[in-house]
Amino acid sequence: MDDVLRPLLVIGGTIALTLVIGWLIDRALCAADTRHPDTKMWALLRRCQMPLQLLLASAAVQVAYSAFDLELRRDDLIQSMLAMVTIFSAAWLTIRAAGAVAENYLAHYEARTADQARVRQFRTQLVMIRRVITTLLAVVATAVTMLLVFPDLRALGASMLASAGVIGIIAGVAAQSMLSNLFAGLQVAFGDSVRIGDTVVVDGEWGTVEEISLAFLTVRIWDDRRLTMPVSYFNSKPYENWSRGGHEITGTVFLHLDHTTPVGELRKRLQEFLLDRQDWDGRHWSLVVTDTTPSTIEVRAAMSSRNADNSWTLRCAVREELIAWLRDNHPYALPRIATSPAAAPPAAVNDVPPAERPLPGQAGGPSPSEPVN
């Protein structure tokens, strides 16, 4: 009975002690956050509570295991599992702490910088660095666990290191697409070609860059759909970035109208309408005839906006207003389609049999005062 009760008391007491220590650390961080509201560091560090608890518990149980000379069945397996939990919890804690420091620095940077483009660029680079660090720590933790915790795998690890050149060539050929996306992600993050929050048009879809990972980029489309594409796409194919050089954009509206349209009055109405719109930034506007056909003319209205969202709203409003104004004030300016039958030439009327000739007053027929042959 003592062989079972004693290990349980030691291990249970050790875990309870580490839980109390973790709770005290969390309370201390909460108090520091209350005393220093100007920084988010202490609140962000509270996210480290779970990996810290695991690290303290696994390390303390290992120390107690050796200090009290505990002996249990499958002793080697238990110690190996405790060592593995310690290694991975330490890596997890490092990732959480690095993320807290990065987010705190980003918050201070946003407060000091008025240029939102610089803020989005810094956020993109920071997210990419965090992903690279997370991947490296996971690989290192796995390698350390294989080589140090499990002795049976040391020979395998040594042979793998000895043949690293061959494995590297094989892995490079097999994972060529993945590696290209990885380097493309780093190039996108630090090359400033596209950033989180940028408004882009990709494959005819308009949306905002929501996430950039090591392999994929996610665009949130205007209707809340998500378009996920490999990062390498943005280094090999053209795309539109409406946020490069600023968010300002010029929207256009095309109308097909009749040749009798009073263009001058329509231009004046557009100016009056824009002056009352808050989504027009006041930089410039225009209304010109850009094309003509045998039946219509093409009128283009252009107006500037602060961002893509305002541009879309303003374009729809201008289109509705101009059509409604023409309908109410100049209905003849709207395009018309002739539906009456065309009049036949006089020579053709004489060639038609008398029974099939149109009567006077009908389409294609003679006038009532004109004699019928």
C-alpha positions in Angstrom: 0.0 0.0 0.0 2.8 2.4 0.8 4.4 1.8 -2.6 1.2 3.2 -4.2 0.2 5.9 -1.7 3.6 7.5 -1.3 4.1 8.3 -5.1 0.5 9.5 -5.3 1.0 11.9 -2.4 4.3 13.2 -3.7 3.1 13.7 -7.3 -0.3 15.1 -6.3 1.3 17.5 -3.8 3.9 18.6 -6.4 1.2 19.3 -9.0 -1.0 21.1 -6.5 2.0 23.3 -5.5 2.7 24.2 -9.1 -0.9 25.1 -9.7 -0.8 27.5 -6.7 2.4 29.0 -8.0 0.9 29.4 -11.5 -2.2 31.1 -10.0 -0.1 33.5 -7.9 1.9 34.4 -11.0 -1.4 35.1 -12.9 -2.6 37.3 -10.0 0.6 39.2 -10.1 0.3 39.8 -13.8 -3.3 40.9 -13.4 -2.3 43.4 -10.6 0.6 44.7 -12.8 -1.9 45.2 -15.7 -4.2 47.2 -13.4 -1.3 49.4 -12.2 0.1 50.0 -15.8 -2.9 50.6 -18.1 -0.6 52.3 -20.6 0.8 49.0 -21.8 -0.7 45.7 -22.9 2.3 43.6 -22.0 1.0 42.2 -18.7 -2.4 41.3 -20.1 -0.8 39.6 -23.0 1.6 37.6 -20.8 -1.4 36.1 -19.0 -1.9 34.0 -22.1 1.2 32.1 -21.0 -0.5 30.6 -18.0 -1.4 27.2 -19.6 2.1 26.4 -21.0 3.7 27.8 -17.8 1.5 25.4 -15.7 2.6 22.5 -17.8 6.2 23.4 -17.7 6.2 23.9 -13.9 4.2 20.7 -13.3 6.4 18.4 -15.5 9.7 19.9 -14.3 8.6 19.7 -10.6 7.4 16.1 -10.9 10.8 15.2 -12.4 12.6 16.8 -9.5 10.3 15.2 -7.0 10.7 11.8 -8.8 14.4 11.9 -8.2 14.4 13.6 -4.8 12.0 11.1 -3.2 13.4 8.0 -5.1 10.0 7.1 -6.4 9.7 3.8 -8.2 6.8 2.9 -10.4 6.1 0.5 -13.2 7.4 1.5 -16.6 9.7 3.9 -14.9 11.7 4.7 -18.0 8.5 5.4 -20.0 7.2 7.8 -17.4 10.4 9.7 -17.2 10.6 10.0 -21.0 7.0 11.2 -21.1 7.7 13.8 -18.5 10.9 15.0 -20.3 8.9 15.2 -23.6 6.1 17.3 -21.9 8.8 19.6 -20.4 10.5 20.2 -23.8 7.3 20.9 -25.7 5.8 23.1 -22.9 9.0 25.1 -22.9 8.7 25.6 -26.6 5.0 26.5 -26.2 5.8 29.0 -23.5 8.5 30.6 -25.6 6.1 31.0 -28.5 3.4 32.5 -26.3 5.9 34.9 -24.7 7.3 36.0 -28.0 3.8 36.6 -29.4 3.0 38.8 -26.3 6.1 40.8 -26.8 5.4 41.2 -30.6 1.8 42.3 -30.1 2.7 44.8 -27.4 5.4 46.3 -29.6 2.9 46.4 -32.5 0.3 48.3 -30.3 3.0 50.9 -29.3 3.9 51.2 -33.0 0.3 51.8 -34.0 -0.1 54.5 -31.3 3.1 56.3 -32.5 2.6 56.0 -36.3 -0.2 57.8 -38.2 0.7 56.1 -41.5 -1.6 53.1 -41.7 0.3 51.6 -44.6 3.4 51.4 -42.5 1.4 49.8 -39.7 0.0 47.1 -42.0 3.4 46.4 -43.4 4.9 46.0 -40.0 2.0 43.8 -38.9 2.5 41.6 -42.0 6.2 41.2 -41.3 5.6 40.5 -37.6 3.0 37.8 -38.4 5.4 36.1 -40.8 8.3 36.2 -38.3 6.1 34.7 -35.6 5.1 31.8 -38.0 8.7 31.2 -38.9 9.8 31.1 -35.2 6.9 28.8 -34.3 7.8 26.4 -37.1 11.5 26.4 -36.1 10.8 25.9 -32.4 8.4 23.0 -33.2 11.1 21.3 -35.3 13.8 21.9 -32.7 11.6 20.5 -29.9 10.8 17.4 -32.0 14.5 16.9 -32.8 15.6 17.3 -29.2 12.9 14.9 -28.0 14.0 12.3 -30.6 17.7 12.6 -29.9 17.8 13.1 -26.1 14.6 11.7 -24.6 14.3 8.4 -26.6 17.7 6.7 -26.7 16.5 4.2 -29.2 16.2 6.9 -31.8 19.7 8.4 -31.4 21.2 5.9 -33.9 18.4 6.8 -36.3 19.1 10.5 -35.8 22.8 10.1 -36.3 22.3 8.2 -39.6 19.8 10.8 -40.7 22.4 13.6 -40.1 25.0 11.6 -41.9 22.8 11.3 -45.0 21.5 14.9 -44.7 22.9 15.8 -48.2 21.0 13.1 -50.0 17.8 13.7 -47.9 18.1 17.4 -48.6 18.2 16.9 -52.3 15.3 14.4 -52.2 13.2 16.7 -50.0 14.0 19.7 -52.2 12.7 17.9 -55.3 9.7 16.4 -53.5 8.7 19.6 -51.7 9.5 22.0 -54.4 6.1 23.6 -54.4 6.0 23.9 -50.6 9.5 25.5 -50.5 8.6 27.9 -53.2 5.6 29.0 -51.3 7.7 29.4 -48.1 10.2 31.6 -49.8 7.4 33.5 -51.6 5.8 34.1 -48.3 9.0 35.7 -46.9 9.4 37.7 -50.1 5.8 39.0 -49.9 6.2 39.9 -46.2 9.5 41.7 -46.5 9.1 42.9 -50.1 6.1 45.1 -49.3 4.2 44.0 -52.4 1.0 43.0 -50.5 0.1 43.5 -46.8 -2.6 42.5 -44.4 -5.5 44.9 -44.9 -4.7 45.8 -48.5 -7.6 45.9 -51.0 -6.8 43.7 -53.9 -8.4 42.3 -57.1 -7.4 38.7 -57.8 -8.9 36.6 -60.6 -11.7 39.1 -61.0 -12.5 39.0 -57.2 -12.4 42.2 -55.1 -11.6 41.9 -51.4 -9.2 42.6 -48.5 -6.2 40.6 -47.5 -7.1 39.0 -44.3 -4.2 36.6 -43.5 -0.8 35.8 -44.9 0.8 32.5 -43.8 4.0 30.7 -44.9 2.2 28.9 -47.7 -1.2 30.6 -48.4 -2.8 34.0 -48.5 -6.5 34.5 -47.7 -8.5 37.3 -49.3 -11.9 38.2 -47.7 -14.2 39.0 -50.6 -16.8 41.8 -50.4 -19.6 39.2 -49.9 -17.7 37.6 -46.9 -16.4 34.7 -49.0 -12.8 33.7 -48.5 -10.4 33.2 -51.4 -7.4 31.2 -50.4 -4.4 31.2 -52.8 -0.8 30.1 -52.7 1.6 32.9 -51.8 3.7 32.1 -54.9 0.8 33.4 -57.0 1.5 37.0 -56.0 5.1 36.7 -57.2 4.4 35.1 -60.5 1.1 36.6 -61.8 -0.3 40.2 -62.1 -2.9 41.4 -59.6 -4.4 44.7 -58.6 -3.5 46.3 -55.3 -5.7 49.3 -54.6 -3.9 50.2 -51.4 -0.4 50.7 -52.9 0.5 54.4 -52.6 -2.6 55.2 -50.5 -6.3 54.1 -50.2 -7.6 56.8 -52.5 -9.3 55.6 -55.7 -11.3 57.0 -58.6 -14.5 55.2 -59.5 -16.2 55.4 -62.9 -19.8 55.0 -64.0 -20.7 54.4 -67.7 -24.1 55.4 -69.2 -25.4 54.6 -72.7 -27.7 57.5 -73.7 -29.4 59.0 -76.7 -27.6 61.5 -79.0 -30.0 64.2 -77.8 -28.8 64.0 -74.2 -28.0 67.5 -72.7 -24.5 66.6 -71.6 -23.8 70.1 -70.1 -26.9 69.9 -67.8 -26.0 66.3 -66.9 -22.5 67.4 -65.9 -23.9 70.2 -63.8 -26.3 67.8 -62.1 -23.4 65.4 -61.3 -21.4 68.3 -59.6 -24.4 69.3 -57.5 -25.0 65.7 -56.4 -21.3 65.1 -55.5 -21.2 68.3 -53.3 -23.8 66.7 -51.0 -22.1 63.3 -50.7 -19.8 62.6 -47.8 -18.2 59.6 -49.6 -16.8 61.9 -52.2 -13.4 63.2 -51.0 -13.5 66.4 -53.1 -10.3 65.7 -55.0 -11.7 65.6 -58.6 -14.6 64.6 -60.8 -15.5 64.7 -64.4 -18.3 63.8 -66.9 -17.3 63.3 -70.6 -18.5 61.5 -73.7 -16.1 58.7 -74.3 -17.7 56.9 -77.3 -20.5 57.0 -79.8 -22.5 54.4 -81.8 -25.2 54.8 -84.5 -27.8 54.6 -81.8 -26.3 55.8 -78.5 -23.5 57.7 -76.9 -21.3 56.5 -74.0 -21.0 58.9 -71.1 -18.4 58.4 -68.4 -18.7 59.9 -64.9 -15.6 59.7 -62.8 -15.3 60.7 -59.1 -12.7 60.2 -56.4 -13.1 58.5 -53.0 -11.1 57.9 -49.9 -11.2 54.1 -50.2 -12.6 51.3 -52.2 -15.7 50.9 -50.0 -16.7 54.5 -50.4 -16.0 54.3 -54.2 -18.4 51.4 -54.6 -21.2 53.2 -52.6 -20.6 56.4 -54.5 -20.7 54.7 -57.9 -24.0 53.0 -57.2 -25.5 56.3 -55.9 -24.3 58.3 -59.0 -25.6 55.7 -61.4 -29.1 55.8 -59.7 -29.2 59.6 -59.4 -28.3 60.3 -63.0 -30.7 57.8 -64.5 -33.5 59.1 -62.2 -32.7 62.7 -63.1 -32.8 62.0 -66.9 -36.0 60.0 -66.5 -37.8 62.8 -64.7 -36.4 65.8 -66.6 -35.1 64.6 -70.0 -36.8 61.3 -70.7 -35.9 61.6 -74.4 -32.2 61.3 -73.4 -32.7 57.6 -72.4 -31.8 55.1 -75.1 -34.7 54.0 -77.3 -35.2 51.0 -79.6 -37.3 51.4 -82.7 -40.0 48.7 -82.8 -42.2 50.0 -85.7 -41.8 48.3 -89.1 -39.7 50.1 -91.7 -41.4 51.8 -94.6 -41.0 50.0 -97.9 -39.5 52.1 -100.9 -42.1 53.1 -103.6 -40.6 50.8 -106.2 -41.0 47.9 -104.0 -44.7 48.7 -103.4 -45.5 48.5 -107.1 -43.9 45.0 -107.3 -46.2 43.6 -104.6 -49.5 41.9 -105.7 -52.6 44.1 -105.2 -54.1 41.7 -102.7 -50.9 42.0 -100.5 -50.4 45.7 -100.7 -50.9 47.7 -97.5 -53.9 49.9 -97.2 -53.6 53.7 -97.1 -52.7 54.9 -93.6 -51.0 51.6 -92.7 -47.2 51.2 -92.2 -45.5 51.0 -95.5 -48.7 52.1 -97.4 -49.5 55.3 -99.2 -51.0 58.3 -97.5 -54.8 58.6 -97.7 -54.5 61.5 -100.3 -52.0 59.5 -102.5 -53.5 57.6 -105.4 -53.2 53.9 -105.4 -52.1 52.2 -108.6 
